[in-house]
Amino acid sequence: MQIRPRIKLELTHADKTVEIIGWLLIFAIWGLAFDKFNSLTAIIPTHYNGSGVPDGFGDKWMFLTLPLVATVLFIAMTLLNKPVGCNYLK
């Protein structure tokens, strides 16, 4: 069996810049969420119908769902983009 060379990939300057901007935006989203959290009422609308009338309601902790989903997705995409060697091609 032929041994294949291991490729060592590194992030480019543009990749690192995008990662830093992404982390700054995640921190900004969380900062804004916590800044506005205390001014929310106990029950907030969570869904609107086609006319723009709220038809779903939840606790104000539901407000943190969007920053949480954004953070999980960003971390997952960052880990998937992490350059690794091609060890699985052996």
HTML snippet that shows the backbone in 3Dmol.js (N, CA, C, O; Angstrom):
<script src="https://3Dmol.org/build/3Dmol-min.js"></script>
<div id="view" style="width:600px;height:400px;position:relative"></div>
<script>
const pdb = `
ATOM      1  N   MET A   1       0.838  -1.175   0.000  1.00  0.00           N
ATOM      2  CA  MET A   1       0.000   0.000   0.000  1.00  0.00           C
ATOM      3  C   MET A   1       0.884   1.239   0.000  1.00  0.00           C
ATOM      4  O   MET A   1       1.878   1.311   0.724  1.00  0.00           O
ATOM      5  N   GLN A   2       0.515   2.194  -0.807  1.00  0.00           N
ATOM      6  CA  GLN A   2       1.288   3.420  -0.941  1.00  0.00           C
ATOM      7  C   GLN A   2       1.006   4.360   0.233  1.00  0.00           C
ATOM      8  O   GLN A   2      -0.147   4.587   0.599  1.00  0.00           O
ATOM      9  N   ILE A   3       2.066   4.896   0.808  1.00  0.00           N
ATOM     10  CA  ILE A   3       1.914   5.846   1.911  1.00  0.00           C
ATOM     11  C   ILE A   3       1.770   7.242   1.311  1.00  0.00           C
ATOM     12  O   ILE A   3       2.613   7.696   0.538  1.00  0.00           O
ATOM     13  N   ARG A   4       0.712   7.889   1.676  1.00  0.00           N
ATOM     14  CA  ARG A   4       0.447   9.234   1.158  1.00  0.00           C
ATOM     15  C   ARG A   4       1.034  10.276   2.099  1.00  0.00           C
ATOM     16  O   ARG A   4       1.072  10.066   3.312  1.00  0.00           O
ATOM     17  N   PRO A   5       1.489  11.388   1.556  1.00  0.00           N
ATOM     18  CA  PRO A   5       2.044  12.437   2.425  1.00  0.00           C
ATOM     19  C   PRO A   5       0.948  13.106   3.244  1.00  0.00           C
ATOM     20  O   PRO A   5      -0.194  13.228   2.801  1.00  0.00           O
ATOM     21  N   ARG A   6       1.315  13.535   4.438  1.00  0.00           N
ATOM     22  CA  ARG A   6       0.367  14.262   5.284  1.00  0.00           C
ATOM     23  C   ARG A   6       0.437  15.734   4.906  1.00  0.00           C
ATOM     24  O   ARG A   6       1.515  16.323   4.829  1.00  0.00           O
ATOM     25  N   ILE A   7      -0.713  16.305   4.675  1.00  0.00           N
ATOM     26  CA  ILE A   7      -0.790  17.703   4.286  1.00  0.00           C
ATOM     27  C   ILE A   7      -1.036  18.541   5.534  1.00  0.00           C
ATOM     28  O   ILE A   7      -1.971  18.277   6.289  1.00  0.00           O
ATOM     29  N   LYS A   8      -0.208  19.535   5.747  1.00  0.00           N
ATOM     30  CA  LYS A   8      -0.389  20.426   6.892  1.00  0.00           C
ATOM     31  C   LYS A   8      -0.986  21.734   6.384  1.00  0.00           C
ATOM     32  O   LYS A   8      -0.309  22.528   5.730  1.00  0.00           O
ATOM     33  N   LEU A   9      -2.246  21.943   6.689  1.00  0.00           N
ATOM     34  CA  LEU A   9      -2.950  23.145   6.251  1.00  0.00           C
ATOM     35  C   LEU A   9      -2.908  24.199   7.348  1.00  0.00           C
ATOM     36  O   LEU A   9      -2.990  23.879   8.534  1.00  0.00           O
ATOM     37  N   GLU A  10      -2.781  25.432   6.951  1.00  0.00           N
ATOM     38  CA  GLU A  10      -2.793  26.540   7.905  1.00  0.00           C
ATOM     39  C   GLU A  10      -3.823  27.570   7.471  1.00  0.00           C
ATOM     40  O   GLU A  10      -4.110  27.727   6.284  1.00  0.00           O
ATOM     41  N   LEU A  11      -4.371  28.265   8.455  1.00  0.00           N
ATOM     42  CA  LEU A  11      -5.335  29.317   8.161  1.00  0.00           C
ATOM     43  C   LEU A  11      -4.626  30.502   7.502  1.00  0.00           C
ATOM     44  O   LEU A  11      -3.521  30.875   7.896  1.00  0.00           O
ATOM     45  N   THR A  12      -5.268  31.078   6.506  1.00  0.00           N
ATOM     46  CA  THR A  12      -4.716  32.266   5.860  1.00  0.00           C
ATOM     47  C   THR A  12      -5.028  33.498   6.717  1.00  0.00           C
ATOM     48  O   THR A  12      -5.774  33.415   7.693  1.00  0.00           O
ATOM     49  N   HIS A  13      -4.457  34.618   6.343  1.00  0.00           N
ATOM     50  CA  HIS A  13      -4.712  35.875   7.056  1.00  0.00           C
ATOM     51  C   HIS A  13      -6.204  36.234   6.976  1.00  0.00           C
ATOM     52  O   HIS A  13      -6.790  36.710   7.948  1.00  0.00           O
ATOM     53  N   ALA A  14      -6.801  36.000   5.811  1.00  0.00           N
ATOM     54  CA  ALA A  14      -8.234  36.283   5.647  1.00  0.00           C
ATOM     55  C   ALA A  14      -9.076  35.374   6.540  1.00  0.00           C
ATOM     56  O   ALA A  14     -10.060  35.827   7.125  1.00  0.00           O
ATOM     57  N   ASP A  15      -8.701  34.087   6.651  1.00  0.00           N
ATOM     58  CA  ASP A  15      -9.423  33.159   7.518  1.00  0.00           C
ATOM     59  C   ASP A  15      -9.372  33.613   8.974  1.00  0.00           C
ATOM     60  O   ASP A  15     -10.379  33.587   9.681  1.00  0.00           O
ATOM     61  N   LYS A  16      -8.189  34.028   9.408  1.00  0.00           N
ATOM     62  CA  LYS A  16      -8.042  34.483  10.793  1.00  0.00           C
ATOM     63  C   LYS A  16      -8.847  35.755  11.050  1.00  0.00           C
ATOM     64  O   LYS A  16      -9.426  35.923  12.123  1.00  0.00           O
ATOM     65  N   THR A  17      -8.879  36.650  10.062  1.00  0.00           N
ATOM     66  CA  THR A  17      -9.644  37.892  10.198  1.00  0.00           C
ATOM     67  C   THR A  17     -11.135  37.593  10.324  1.00  0.00           C
ATOM     68  O   THR A  17     -11.822  38.182  11.158  1.00  0.00           O
ATOM     69  N   VAL A  18     -11.627  36.686   9.503  1.00  0.00           N
ATOM     70  CA  VAL A  18     -13.049  36.328   9.553  1.00  0.00           C
ATOM     71  C   VAL A  18     -13.378  35.670  10.894  1.00  0.00           C
ATOM     72  O   VAL A  18     -14.435  35.935  11.466  1.00  0.00           O
ATOM     73  N   GLU A  19     -12.494  34.825  11.395  1.00  0.00           N
ATOM     74  CA  GLU A  19     -12.720  34.187  12.700  1.00  0.00           C
ATOM     75  C   GLU A  19     -12.783  35.232  13.816  1.00  0.00           C
ATOM     76  O   GLU A  19     -13.654  35.159  14.683  1.00  0.00           O
ATOM     77  N   ILE A  20     -11.877  36.190  13.799  1.00  0.00           N
ATOM     78  CA  ILE A  20     -11.868  37.238  14.838  1.00  0.00           C
ATOM     79  C   ILE A  20     -13.137  38.076  14.759  1.00  0.00           C
ATOM     80  O   ILE A  20     -13.747  38.379  15.784  1.00  0.00           O
ATOM     81  N   ILE A  21     -13.537  38.449  13.552  1.00  0.00           N
ATOM     82  CA  ILE A  21     -14.782  39.220  13.380  1.00  0.00           C
ATOM     83  C   ILE A  21     -15.972  38.412  13.874  1.00  0.00           C
ATOM     84  O   ILE A  21     -16.868  38.954  14.522  1.00  0.00           O
ATOM     85  N   GLY A  22     -15.983  37.121  13.570  1.00  0.00           N
ATOM     86  CA  GLY A  22     -17.070  36.258  14.033  1.00  0.00           C
ATOM     87  C   GLY A  22     -17.169  36.201  15.544  1.00  0.00           C
ATOM     88  O   GLY A  22     -18.260  36.303  16.105  1.00  0.00           O
ATOM     89  N   TRP A  23     -16.015  36.036  16.214  1.00  0.00           N
ATOM     90  CA  TRP A  23     -16.025  35.999  17.680  1.00  0.00           C
ATOM     91  C   TRP A  23     -16.468  37.328  18.258  1.00  0.00           C
ATOM     92  O   TRP A  23     -17.203  37.357  19.245  1.00  0.00           O
ATOM     93  N   LEU A  24     -16.031  38.432  17.660  1.00  0.00           N
ATOM     94  CA  LEU A  24     -16.460  39.752  18.138  1.00  0.00           C
ATOM     95  C   LEU A  24     -17.970  39.924  17.995  1.00  0.00           C
ATOM     96  O   LEU A  24     -18.620  40.490  18.874  1.00  0.00           O
ATOM     97  N   LEU A  25     -18.521  39.437  16.890  1.00  0.00           N
ATOM     98  CA  LEU A  25     -19.971  39.526  16.693  1.00  0.00           C
ATOM     99  C   LEU A  25     -20.736  38.646  17.683  1.00  0.00           C
ATOM    100  O   LEU A  25     -21.794  39.043  18.170  1.00  0.00           O
ATOM    101  N   ILE A  26     -20.216  37.468  17.980  1.00  0.00           N
ATOM    102  CA  ILE A  26     -20.861  36.600  18.978  1.00  0.00           C
ATOM    103  C   ILE A  26     -20.880  37.295  20.340  1.00  0.00           C
ATOM    104  O   ILE A  26     -21.905  37.298  21.022  1.00  0.00           O
ATOM    105  N   PHE A  27     -19.749  37.882  20.734  1.00  0.00           N
ATOM    106  CA  PHE A  27     -19.714  38.605  22.012  1.00  0.00           C
ATOM    107  C   PHE A  27     -20.652  39.813  21.987  1.00  0.00           C
ATOM    108  O   PHE A  27     -21.270  40.131  23.002  1.00  0.00           O
ATOM    109  N   ALA A  28     -20.765  40.484  20.850  1.00  0.00           N
ATOM    110  CA  ALA A  28     -21.671  41.624  20.738  1.00  0.00           C
ATOM    111  C   ALA A  28     -23.125  41.179  20.864  1.00  0.00           C
ATOM    112  O   ALA A  28     -23.925  41.854  21.513  1.00  0.00           O
ATOM    113  N   ILE A  29     -23.471  40.057  20.256  1.00  0.00           N
ATOM    114  CA  ILE A  29     -24.840  39.532  20.356  1.00  0.00           C
ATOM    115  C   ILE A  29     -25.179  39.228  21.810  1.00  0.00           C
ATOM    116  O   ILE A  29     -26.250  39.592  22.294  1.00  0.00           O
ATOM    117  N   TRP A  30     -24.248  38.548  22.512  1.00  0.00           N
ATOM    118  CA  TRP A  30     -24.503  38.227  23.918  1.00  0.00           C
ATOM    119  C   TRP A  30     -24.567  39.487  24.778  1.00  0.00           C
ATOM    120  O   TRP A  30     -25.396  39.578  25.683  1.00  0.00           O
ATOM    121  N   GLY A  31     -23.703  40.450  24.502  1.00  0.00           N
ATOM    122  CA  GLY A  31     -23.721  41.698  25.263  1.00  0.00           C
ATOM    123  C   GLY A  31     -25.030  42.445  25.085  1.00  0.00           C
ATOM    124  O   GLY A  31     -25.604  42.946  26.051  1.00  0.00           O
ATOM    125  N   LEU A  32     -25.497  42.516  23.852  1.00  0.00           N
ATOM    126  CA  LEU A  32     -26.773  43.173  23.578  1.00  0.00           C
ATOM    127  C   LEU A  32     -27.931  42.434  24.231  1.00  0.00           C
ATOM    128  O   LEU A  32     -28.844  43.057  24.774  1.00  0.00           O
ATOM    129  N   ALA A  33     -27.895  41.103  24.180  1.00  0.00           N
ATOM    130  CA  ALA A  33     -28.967  40.306  24.790  1.00  0.00           C
ATOM    131  C   ALA A  33     -29.030  40.541  26.302  1.00  0.00           C
ATOM    132  O   ALA A  33     -30.111  40.730  26.858  1.00  0.00           O
ATOM    133  N   PHE A  34     -27.884  40.529  26.957  1.00  0.00           N
ATOM    134  CA  PHE A  34     -27.887  40.747  28.409  1.00  0.00           C
ATOM    135  C   PHE A  34     -28.197  42.198  28.773  1.00  0.00           C
ATOM    136  O   PHE A  34     -28.764  42.470  29.832  1.00  0.00           O
ATOM    137  N   ASP A  35     -27.826  43.119  27.898  1.00  0.00           N
ATOM    138  CA  ASP A  35     -28.134  44.522  28.144  1.00  0.00           C
ATOM    139  C   ASP A  35     -29.646  44.770  28.106  1.00  0.00           C
ATOM    140  O   ASP A  35     -30.170  45.533  28.918  1.00  0.00           O
ATOM    141  N   LYS A  36     -30.334  44.136  27.180  1.00  0.00           N
ATOM    142  CA  LYS A  36     -31.776  44.349  27.015  1.00  0.00           C
ATOM    143  C   LYS A  36     -32.633  43.390  27.827  1.00  0.00           C
ATOM    144  O   LYS A  36     -33.846  43.582  27.922  1.00  0.00           O
ATOM    145  N   PHE A  37     -32.027  42.359  28.416  1.00  0.00           N
ATOM    146  CA  PHE A  37     -32.787  41.326  29.105  1.00  0.00           C
ATOM    147  C   PHE A  37     -33.607  41.881  30.266  1.00  0.00           C
ATOM    148  O   PHE A  37     -34.766  41.500  30.426  1.00  0.00           O
ATOM    149  N   ASN A  38     -33.046  42.757  31.065  1.00  0.00           N
ATOM    150  CA  ASN A  38     -33.764  43.281  32.245  1.00  0.00           C
ATOM    151  C   ASN A  38     -34.931  44.181  31.875  1.00  0.00           C
ATOM    152  O   ASN A  38     -35.843  44.358  32.681  1.00  0.00           O
ATOM    153  N   SER A  39     -34.927  44.750  30.684  1.00  0.00           N
ATOM    154  CA  SER A  39     -36.032  45.623  30.289  1.00  0.00           C
ATOM    155  C   SER A  39     -37.200  44.857  29.675  1.00  0.00           C
ATOM    156  O   SER A  39     -38.216  45.464  29.334  1.00  0.00           O
ATOM    157  N   LEU A  40     -37.079  43.540  29.526  1.00  0.00           N
ATOM    158  CA  LEU A  40     -38.163  42.740  28.955  1.00  0.00           C
ATOM    159  C   LEU A  40     -39.254  42.478  29.982  1.00  0.00           C
ATOM    160  O   LEU A  40     -39.001  42.463  31.187  1.00  0.00           O
ATOM    161  N   THR A  41     -40.468  42.273  29.489  1.00  0.00           N
ATOM    162  CA  THR A  41     -41.557  41.859  30.368  1.00  0.00           C
ATOM    163  C   THR A  41     -41.400  40.378  30.670  1.00  0.00           C
ATOM    164  O   THR A  41     -40.582  39.705  30.044  1.00  0.00           O
ATOM    165  N   ALA A  42     -42.169  39.863  31.620  1.00  0.00           N
ATOM    166  CA  ALA A  42     -42.041  38.460  32.028  1.00  0.00           C
ATOM    167  C   ALA A  42     -42.437  37.506  30.905  1.00  0.00           C
ATOM    168  O   ALA A  42     -41.874  36.418  30.784  1.00  0.00           O
ATOM    169  N   ILE A  43     -43.406  37.911  30.083  1.00  0.00           N
ATOM    170  CA  ILE A  43     -43.857  37.085  28.953  1.00  0.00           C
ATOM    171  C   ILE A  43     -43.620  37.875  27.674  1.00  0.00           C
ATOM    172  O   ILE A  43     -44.000  39.042  27.571  1.00  0.00           O
ATOM    173  N   ILE A  44     -42.983  37.220  26.695  1.00  0.00           N
ATOM    174  CA  ILE A  44     -42.681  37.887  25.428  1.00  0.00           C
ATOM    175  C   ILE A  44     -43.287  37.091  24.276  1.00  0.00           C
ATOM    176  O   ILE A  44     -43.459  35.878  24.396  1.00  0.00           O
ATOM    177  N   PRO A  45     -43.615  37.749  23.159  1.00  0.00           N
ATOM    178  CA  PRO A  45     -44.097  37.013  21.994  1.00  0.00           C
ATOM    179  C   PRO A  45     -42.962  36.204  21.362  1.00  0.00           C
ATOM    180  O   PRO A  45     -41.842  36.693  21.219  1.00  0.00           O
ATOM    181  N   THR A  46     -43.266  34.972  20.991  1.00  0.00           N
ATOM    182  CA  THR A  46     -42.251  34.115  20.369  1.00  0.00           C
ATOM    183  C   THR A  46     -42.581  33.775  18.923  1.00  0.00           C
ATOM    184  O   THR A  46     -41.736  33.243  18.204  1.00  0.00           O
ATOM    185  N   HIS A  47     -43.798  34.076  18.492  1.00  0.00           N
ATOM    186  CA  HIS A  47     -44.197  33.779  17.112  1.00  0.00           C
ATOM    187  C   HIS A  47     -45.253  34.779  16.675  1.00  0.00           C
ATOM    188  O   HIS A  47     -46.096  35.205  17.465  1.00  0.00           O
ATOM    189  N   TYR A  48     -45.193  35.144  15.408  1.00  0.00           N
ATOM    190  CA  TYR A  48     -46.169  36.070  14.830  1.00  0.00           C
ATOM    191  C   TYR A  48     -46.834  35.405  13.636  1.00  0.00           C
ATOM    192  O   TYR A  48     -46.184  34.664  12.899  1.00  0.00           O
ATOM    193  N   ASN A  49     -48.129  35.663  13.435  1.00  0.00           N
ATOM    194  CA  ASN A  49     -48.815  35.116  12.268  1.00  0.00           C
ATOM    195  C   ASN A  49     -48.535  35.998  11.050  1.00  0.00           C
ATOM    196  O   ASN A  49     -47.756  36.947  11.137  1.00  0.00           O
ATOM    197  N   GLY A  50     -49.155  35.695   9.941  1.00  0.00           N
ATOM    198  CA  GLY A  50     -48.907  36.422   8.706  1.00  0.00           C
ATOM    199  C   GLY A  50     -49.324  37.878   8.762  1.00  0.00           C
ATOM    200  O   GLY A  50     -48.810  38.690   7.993  1.00  0.00           O
ATOM    201  N   SER A  51     -50.239  38.231   9.648  1.00  0.00           N
ATOM    202  CA  SER A  51     -50.695  39.612   9.793  1.00  0.00           C
ATOM    203  C   SER A  51     -49.818  40.421  10.742  1.00  0.00           C
ATOM    204  O   SER A  51     -50.030  41.623  10.907  1.00  0.00           O
ATOM    205  N   GLY A  52     -48.849  39.783  11.356  1.00  0.00           N
ATOM    206  CA  GLY A  52     -47.984  40.483  12.293  1.00  0.00           C
ATOM    207  C   GLY A  52     -48.507  40.501  13.712  1.00  0.00           C
ATOM    208  O   GLY A  52     -47.990  41.231  14.558  1.00  0.00           O
ATOM    209  N   VAL A  53     -49.530  39.703  13.981  1.00  0.00           N
ATOM    210  CA  VAL A  53     -50.117  39.628  15.322  1.00  0.00           C
ATOM    211  C   VAL A  53     -49.452  38.463  16.066  1.00  0.00           C
ATOM    212  O   VAL A  53     -49.376  37.357  15.531  1.00  0.00           O
ATOM    213  N   PRO A  54     -48.970  38.700  17.293  1.00  0.00           N
ATOM    214  CA  PRO A  54     -48.346  37.597  18.032  1.00  0.00           C
ATOM    215  C   PRO A  54     -49.351  36.494  18.334  1.00  0.00           C
ATOM    216  O   PRO A  54     -50.453  36.764  18.813  1.00  0.00           O
ATOM    217  N   ASP A  55     -48.964  35.236  18.050  1.00  0.00           N
ATOM    218  CA  ASP A  55     -49.838  34.106  18.364  1.00  0.00           C
ATOM    219  C   ASP A  55     -49.114  33.029  19.172  1.00  0.00           C
ATOM    220  O   ASP A  55     -49.661  31.948  19.390  1.00  0.00           O
ATOM    221  N   GLY A  56     -47.905  33.314  19.611  1.00  0.00           N
ATOM    222  CA  GLY A  56     -47.166  32.414  20.484  1.00  0.00           C
ATOM    223  C   GLY A  56     -46.430  33.243  21.526  1.00  0.00           C
ATOM    224  O   GLY A  56     -45.865  34.291  21.217  1.00  0.00           O
ATOM    225  N   PHE A  57     -46.444  32.765  22.756  1.00  0.00           N
ATOM    226  CA  PHE A  57     -45.826  33.510  23.844  1.00  0.00           C
ATOM    227  C   PHE A  57     -44.959  32.592  24.680  1.00  0.00           C
ATOM    228  O   PHE A  57     -45.198  31.386  24.737  1.00  0.00           O
ATOM    229  N   GLY A  58     -43.945  33.164  25.335  1.00  0.00           N
ATOM    230  CA  GLY A  58     -43.064  32.378  26.187  1.00  0.00           C
ATOM    231  C   GLY A  58     -42.442  33.242  27.263  1.00  0.00           C
ATOM    232  O   GLY A  58     -42.632  34.458  27.300  1.00  0.00           O
ATOM    233  N   ASP A  59     -41.703  32.595  28.128  1.00  0.00           N
ATOM    234  CA  ASP A  59     -40.996  33.282  29.201  1.00  0.00           C
ATOM    235  C   ASP A  59     -39.889  34.155  28.603  1.00  0.00           C
ATOM    236  O   ASP A  59     -39.431  33.902  27.488  1.00  0.00           O
ATOM    237  N   LYS A  60     -39.470  35.160  29.329  1.00  0.00           N
ATOM    238  CA  LYS A  60     -38.457  36.059  28.777  1.00  0.00           C
ATOM    239  C   LYS A  60     -37.110  35.376  28.592  1.00  0.00           C
ATOM    240  O   LYS A  60     -36.245  35.913  27.901  1.00  0.00           O
ATOM    241  N   TRP A  61     -36.909  34.210  29.188  1.00  0.00           N
ATOM    242  CA  TRP A  61     -35.677  33.458  28.967  1.00  0.00           C
ATOM    243  C   TRP A  61     -35.599  32.926  27.540  1.00  0.00           C
ATOM    244  O   TRP A  61     -34.516  32.579  27.069  1.00  0.00           O
ATOM    245  N   MET A  62     -36.732  32.857  26.850  1.00  0.00           N
ATOM    246  CA  MET A  62     -36.736  32.435  25.448  1.00  0.00           C
ATOM    247  C   MET A  62     -35.976  33.432  24.579  1.00  0.00           C
ATOM    248  O   MET A  62     -35.551  33.102  23.472  1.00  0.00           O
ATOM    249  N   PHE A  63     -35.810  34.637  25.081  1.00  0.00           N
ATOM    250  CA  PHE A  63     -35.083  35.686  24.364  1.00  0.00           C
ATOM    251  C   PHE A  63     -33.625  35.284  24.112  1.00  0.00           C
ATOM    252  O   PHE A  63     -33.008  35.757  23.158  1.00  0.00           O
ATOM    253  N   LEU A  64     -33.077  34.414  24.963  1.00  0.00           N
ATOM    254  CA  LEU A  64     -31.689  34.001  24.838  1.00  0.00           C
ATOM    255  C   LEU A  64     -31.503  32.837  23.868  1.00  0.00           C
ATOM    256  O   LEU A  64     -30.386  32.357  23.680  1.00  0.00           O
ATOM    257  N   THR A  65     -32.583  32.388  23.259  1.00  0.00           N
ATOM    258  CA  THR A  65     -32.494  31.279  22.310  1.00  0.00           C
ATOM    259  C   THR A  65     -31.671  31.651  21.082  1.00  0.00           C
ATOM    260  O   THR A  65     -30.822  30.870  20.649  1.00  0.00           O
ATOM    261  N   LEU A  66     -31.905  32.812  20.523  1.00  0.00           N
ATOM    262  CA  LEU A  66     -31.186  33.210  19.311  1.00  0.00           C
ATOM    263  C   LEU A  66     -29.675  33.350  19.543  1.00  0.00           C
ATOM    264  O   LEU A  66     -28.902  32.831  18.738  1.00  0.00           O
ATOM    265  N   PRO A  67     -29.220  34.027  20.606  1.00  0.00           N
ATOM    266  CA  PRO A  67     -27.774  34.064  20.838  1.00  0.00           C
ATOM    267  C   PRO A  67     -27.176  32.678  21.091  1.00  0.00           C
ATOM    268  O   PRO A  67     -26.049  32.402  20.679  1.00  0.00           O
ATOM    269  N   LEU A  68     -27.928  31.810  21.766  1.00  0.00           N
ATOM    270  CA  LEU A  68     -27.439  30.460  22.034  1.00  0.00           C
ATOM    271  C   LEU A  68     -27.282  29.662  20.739  1.00  0.00           C
ATOM    272  O   LEU A  68     -26.262  29.006  20.531  1.00  0.00           O
ATOM    273  N   VAL A  69     -28.284  29.720  19.878  1.00  0.00           N
ATOM    274  CA  VAL A  69     -28.209  29.004  18.598  1.00  0.00           C
ATOM    275  C   VAL A  69     -27.076  29.569  17.739  1.00  0.00           C
ATOM    276  O   VAL A  69     -26.342  28.810  17.107  1.00  0.00           O
ATOM    277  N   ALA A  70     -26.930  30.887  17.714  1.00  0.00           N
ATOM    278  CA  ALA A  70     -25.854  31.516  16.937  1.00  0.00           C
ATOM    279  C   ALA A  70     -24.488  31.068  17.453  1.00  0.00           C
ATOM    280  O   ALA A  70     -23.584  30.804  16.660  1.00  0.00           O
ATOM    281  N   THR A  71     -24.333  30.982  18.756  1.00  0.00           N
ATOM    282  CA  THR A  71     -23.059  30.573  19.340  1.00  0.00           C
ATOM    283  C   THR A  71     -22.745  29.117  19.012  1.00  0.00           C
ATOM    284  O   THR A  71     -21.621  28.796  18.625  1.00  0.00           O
ATOM    285  N   VAL A  72     -23.729  28.238  19.164  1.00  0.00           N
ATOM    286  CA  VAL A  72     -23.520  26.817  18.865  1.00  0.00           C
ATOM    287  C   VAL A  72     -23.160  26.627  17.391  1.00  0.00           C
ATOM    288  O   VAL A  72     -22.235  25.880  17.071  1.00  0.00           O
ATOM    289  N   LEU A  73     -23.880  27.292  16.502  1.00  0.00           N
ATOM    290  CA  LEU A  73     -23.594  27.170  15.075  1.00  0.00           C
ATOM    291  C   LEU A  73     -22.212  27.728  14.728  1.00  0.00           C
ATOM    292  O   LEU A  73     -21.491  27.130  13.930  1.00  0.00           O
ATOM    293  N   PHE A  74     -21.841  28.845  15.308  1.00  0.00           N
ATOM    294  CA  PHE A  74     -20.543  29.442  15.017  1.00  0.00           C
ATOM    295  C   PHE A  74     -19.410  28.536  15.494  1.00  0.00           C
ATOM    296  O   PHE A  74     -18.429  28.336  14.777  1.00  0.00           O
ATOM    297  N   ILE A  75     -19.542  27.990  16.696  1.00  0.00           N
ATOM    298  CA  ILE A  75     -18.505  27.097  17.207  1.00  0.00           C
ATOM    299  C   ILE A  75     -18.417  25.834  16.355  1.00  0.00           C
ATOM    300  O   ILE A  75     -17.320  25.364  16.053  1.00  0.00           O
ATOM    301  N   ALA A  76     -19.563  25.284  15.966  1.00  0.00           N
ATOM    302  CA  ALA A  76     -19.559  24.088  15.120  1.00  0.00           C
ATOM    303  C   ALA A  76     -18.887  24.365  13.776  1.00  0.00           C
ATOM    304  O   ALA A  76     -18.082  23.561  13.305  1.00  0.00           O
ATOM    305  N   MET A  77     -19.214  25.495  13.163  1.00  0.00           N
ATOM    306  CA  MET A  77     -18.602  25.836  11.881  1.00  0.00           C
ATOM    307  C   MET A  77     -17.107  26.116  12.029  1.00  0.00           C
ATOM    308  O   MET A  77     -16.328  25.798  11.129  1.00  0.00           O
ATOM    309  N   THR A  78     -16.701  26.703  13.146  1.00  0.00           N
ATOM    310  CA  THR A  78     -15.289  26.955  13.398  1.00  0.00           C
ATOM    311  C   THR A  78     -14.530  25.634  13.529  1.00  0.00           C
ATOM    312  O   THR A  78     -13.439  25.481  12.978  1.00  0.00           O
ATOM    313  N   LEU A  79     -15.112  24.688  14.258  1.00  0.00           N
ATOM    314  CA  LEU A  79     -14.450  23.393  14.424  1.00  0.00           C
ATOM    315  C   LEU A  79     -14.406  22.618  13.111  1.00  0.00           C
ATOM    316  O   LEU A  79     -13.418  21.939  12.828  1.00  0.00           O
ATOM    317  N   LEU A  80     -15.459  22.710  12.311  1.00  0.00           N
ATOM    318  CA  LEU A  80     -15.458  22.018  11.019  1.00  0.00           C
ATOM    319  C   LEU A  80     -14.453  22.635  10.052  1.00  0.00           C
ATOM    320  O   LEU A  80     -13.933  21.941   9.178  1.00  0.00           O
ATOM    321  N   ASN A  81     -14.181  23.898  10.193  1.00  0.00           N
ATOM    322  CA  ASN A  81     -13.244  24.596   9.320  1.00  0.00           C
ATOM    323  C   ASN A  81     -11.796  24.446   9.779  1.00  0.00           C
ATOM    324  O   ASN A  81     -10.869  24.837   9.070  1.00  0.00           O
ATOM    325  N   LYS A  82     -11.607  23.879  10.967  1.00  0.00           N
ATOM    326  CA  LYS A  82     -10.254  23.751  11.520  1.00  0.00           C
ATOM    327  C   LYS A  82      -9.412  22.899  10.577  1.00  0.00           C
ATOM    328  O   LYS A  82      -9.790  21.777  10.242  1.00  0.00           O
ATOM    329  N   PRO A  83      -8.269  23.435  10.150  1.00  0.00           N
ATOM    330  CA  PRO A  83      -7.427  22.654   9.245  1.00  0.00           C
ATOM    331  C   PRO A  83      -6.784  21.484   9.983  1.00  0.00           C
ATOM    332  O   PRO A  83      -6.154  21.659  11.026  1.00  0.00           O
ATOM    333  N   VAL A  84      -6.954  20.307   9.431  1.00  0.00           N
ATOM    334  CA  VAL A  84      -6.349  19.104   9.994  1.00  0.00           C
ATOM    335  C   VAL A  84      -5.618  18.366   8.896  1.00  0.00           C
ATOM    336  O   VAL A  84      -5.873  18.575   7.709  1.00  0.00           O
ATOM    337  N   GLY A  85      -4.724  17.518   9.296  1.00  0.00           N
ATOM    338  CA  GLY A  85      -4.026  16.694   8.320  1.00  0.00           C
ATOM    339  C   GLY A  85      -4.969  15.667   7.715  1.00  0.00           C
ATOM    340  O   GLY A  85      -6.042  15.408   8.260  1.00  0.00           O
ATOM    341  N   CYS A  86      -4.584  15.100   6.625  1.00  0.00           N
ATOM    342  CA  CYS A  86      -5.420  14.113   5.947  1.00  0.00           C
ATOM    343  C   CYS A  86      -5.084  12.709   6.435  1.00  0.00           C
ATOM    344  O   CYS A  86      -4.731  11.842   5.636  1.00  0.00           O
ATOM    345  N   ASN A  87      -5.191  12.482   7.744  1.00  0.00           N
ATOM    346  CA  ASN A  87      -4.861  11.184   8.303  1.00  0.00           C
ATOM    347  C   ASN A  87      -5.811  10.084   7.846  1.00  0.00           C
ATOM    348  O   ASN A  87      -5.436   8.911   7.819  1.00  0.00           O
ATOM    349  N   TYR A  88      -7.013  10.446   7.495  1.00  0.00           N
ATOM    350  CA  TYR A  88      -7.994   9.444   7.107  1.00  0.00           C
ATOM    351  C   TYR A  88      -7.760   8.926   5.699  1.00  0.00           C
ATOM    352  O   TYR A  88      -8.470   8.018   5.267  1.00  0.00           O
ATOM    353  N   LEU A  89      -6.804   9.460   4.972  1.00  0.00           N
ATOM    354  CA  LEU A  89      -6.524   9.001   3.616  1.00  0.00           C
ATOM    355  C   LEU A  89      -5.468   7.896   3.568  1.00  0.00           C
ATOM    356  O   LEU A  89      -5.058   7.477   2.486  1.00  0.00           O
ATOM    357  N   LYS A  90      -5.035   7.430   4.719  1.00  0.00           N
ATOM    358  CA  LYS A  90      -4.007   6.387   4.725  1.00  0.00           C
ATOM    359  C   LYS A  90      -4.463   5.147   4.022  1.00  0.00           C
ATOM    360  O   LYS A  90      -3.714   4.174   3.938  1.00  0.00           O
TER     361      LYS A  90
END
`;
const viewer = $3Dmol.createViewer("view");
viewer.addModel(pdb, "pdb");
viewer.setStyle({}, {cartoon: {color: "spectrum"}});
viewer.zoomTo();
viewer.render();
</script>
